[in-house]
Amino acid sequence: MEAKFKDAPLEYQTEHSQMSILGFWIFLAAEVVLFSTLFATYAVMFGRTADAPLPIELFELDIVLVMTFLLLTSSFTCGVAIHQMRQGSAKGLITWLIITLLLGLGFLGFEIYEFIHYTHEGATLPSSAYWSSFYILAGTHGLHVTLGIGWAILLIIQLFKKGLTHVTSRKVFIISLYWHFLDVIWIFIFTGVYLIGMVI
């Protein structure tokens, strides 16, 4: 399709691309509803640990800070990738996307370690209402990060094959929206789950 909006960034230069990006914003609105429900459930279940350990006994600030640093840094590198894309540098885009993925994988590694540690300490999914809501909330976010990494890998393969086009740039921009959204959700998890759980 020929570009209709030549002064716009590459990902916005066709009507189809603009509609696809708008559609993804609507999808993110639905994701906000999903996570709002999970946060509300967590809030209701907070403190209902039964005989399982309390969160203040298991949450470790240093690990959570490392996870936060990795994910928020990946948001920055994702932004640099978009900048490289708008400069017309496919090589720069791919390089920064790979860095973003490595940071995301580091985050997942720490989250898996964290879940295994909690499980060994007796805080399992069925051990209490609180830990069920915790694992479902944090696990759903982790699953989204995993899907984002797989999605980005497929896009990198497509970029190697087709280079920067209206289609590939649109897809990269959309996944960047998705990645930034997950970072915002993590800020709420970091604050509403971990920090509060370490105090109360």
C-alpha angles and dihedrals in degrees: 000000000000117000113259100182104048095170093056124088113278094259091056099044098101130053090232091056092049092051092047091053091047089050090053091053087056089050090052089053088058089049089054088057091050095051092041088058091049092048091049091051090049091050091052092048095044112127095013095116097138106194094337122106119279118250090241087061094054110027111099116201096206094057093045091049091052090050090049092048092050095049097043091047088052088056089056093048089048088055090050089051090056090048090053090049091053089049088057095246110139090176092053091046093052093045094053092043089055090050088050090052093050090053090048091051089051090053091050091049092056092045092052090048089049093051092048091049093050091048092053089051091056100262101123132156094262096037095090145344090255096054091044090056091044095053093044093050098042092036093053090053090047090050090053090052090050091051090048091054092049091047092050092050090055090049092051089053089050091049090053090052102040107017123210112341135149088265099047093042090051091051093048092049091050093051089049089058088050092050094049089049091056090050091053090050089051091055088058091047092048092050103033099038111025105029094042090042090055092053106038 
